[in-house]
Amino acid sequence: MFKAFEKSILAKIERKNLGIADIKCLLLISLNPGITFNELMVNLDITKQSLNRVLKDLIELEIVTFKKDDQDTRVKHVFLNEKGKKLFN
């Protein structure tokens, strides 16, 4: 079963020109809708600059959206949009 899942993901990576970091980020966002930028950075164990590069790619593909926190506008929550949900499913 895992091999079929792996092949499916690899096929999507090749079609959309996504890298492993992109897929890991998408996985975390899909499992934790509304995850913050800082939480992504810590969970992926990457620098702010690297995460910005990954998110820039995902934004260009129109897969993710951001929403500012109601209480602290400096905090950004990351969500998969409909296109991102379709790609991930």
ZINOR-V497730 format. One record per residue. N is the residue number from 0. RES is the residue in three letters. PHI is phi in radians with two decimals (NA if undefined). PSI is psi in radians with two decimals (NA if undefined). D_FIRST is the distance of its C-alpha to the first C-alpha in whole Angstrom. Layout:
n = {N:N}
res = {RES:RES}
phi = {PHI:PHI}
psi = {PSI:PSI}
d_first = {D_FIRST:D_FIRST}
//
This chain:
n = {0:1:2:3:4:5:6:7:8:9:10:11:12:13:14:15:16:17:18:19:20:21:22:23:24:25:26:27:28:29:30:31:32:33:34:35:36:37:38:39:40:41:42:43:44:45:46:47:48:49:50:51:52:53:54:55:56:57:58:59:60:61:62:63:64:65:66:67:68:69:70:71:72:73:74:75:76:77:78:79:80:81:82:83:84:85:86:87:88}
res = {MET:PHE:LYS:ALA:PHE:GLU:LYS:SER:ILE:LEU:ALA:LYS:ILE:GLU:ARG:LYS:ASN:LEU:GLY:ILE:ALA:ASP:ILE:LYS:CYS:LEU:LEU:LEU:ILE:SER:LEU:ASN:PRO:GLY:ILE:THR:PHE:ASN:GLU:LEU:MET:VAL:ASN:LEU:ASP:ILE:THR:LYS:GLN:SER:LEU:ASN:ARG:VAL:LEU:LYS:ASP:LEU:ILE:GLU:LEU:GLU:ILE:VAL:THR:PHE:LYS:LYS:ASP:ASP:GLN:ASP:THR:ARG:VAL:LYS:HIS:VAL:PHE:LEU:ASN:GLU:LYS:GLY:LYS:LYS:LEU:PHE:ASN}
phi = {NA:-1.09:-1.09:-1.15:-1.09:-1.09:-1.11:-1.08:-1.14:-1.09:-1.13:-1.18:-1.05:-1.16:-1.20:-1.73:1.00:-1.68:-1.76:-1.07:-1.09:-1.10:-1.15:-1.08:-1.12:-1.05:-1.07:-1.11:-1.16:-1.22:-1.39:-2.32:-0.98:1.53:-1.04:-1.48:-0.98:-1.12:-1.12:-1.07:-1.05:-1.19:-1.16:-1.47:0.97:-2.26:-1.36:-1.04:-1.10:-1.15:-1.13:-1.05:-1.11:-1.10:-1.15:-1.07:-1.08:-1.20:-1.20:-1.09:-1.43:1.00:-1.87:-2.09:-2.33:-2.07:-2.40:-1.28:-1.17:-1.18:-1.60:-2.26:-1.21:-1.32:-1.55:-1.92:-1.79:-1.91:-2.32:-1.41:-1.50:-1.06:-1.10:-1.16:-1.14:-1.10:-1.09:-1.28:-1.33}
psi = {-0.73:-0.66:-0.69:-0.73:-0.77:-0.76:-0.69:-0.81:-0.77:-0.63:-0.72:-0.64:-0.81:-0.69:-0.69:0.04:0.74:2.57:3.11:-0.70:-0.67:-0.79:-0.72:-0.73:-0.80:-0.72:-0.82:-0.71:-0.70:-0.60:-0.41:1.21:2.32:0.18:2.52:2.83:-0.83:-0.68:-0.69:-0.78:-0.79:-0.82:-0.61:-0.24:0.89:2.89:2.88:-0.73:-0.75:-0.73:-0.68:-0.69:-0.78:-0.85:-0.58:-0.76:-0.76:-0.57:-0.74:-0.59:-0.02:0.88:-0.55:2.75:2.79:2.62:2.28:2.58:2.50:-0.61:-0.64:1.81:-0.16:-0.37:2.24:2.32:2.41:2.34:2.67:2.35:-3.04:-0.72:-0.70:-0.68:-0.72:-0.76:-0.74:-0.58:NA}
d_first = {0:4:5:5:6:9:10:11:13:14:16:17:19:20:22:23:24:22:22:20:23:23:19:19:22:21:18:21:23:20:20:24:26:29:28:32:32:33:30:28:30:30:26:25:28:30:33:35:35:32:30:33:32:28:30:32:29:27:31:32:29:30:26:28:31:33:35:38:39:41:43:43:43:42:38:36:33:30:28:25:27:26:25:23:21:21:19:17:16}
//
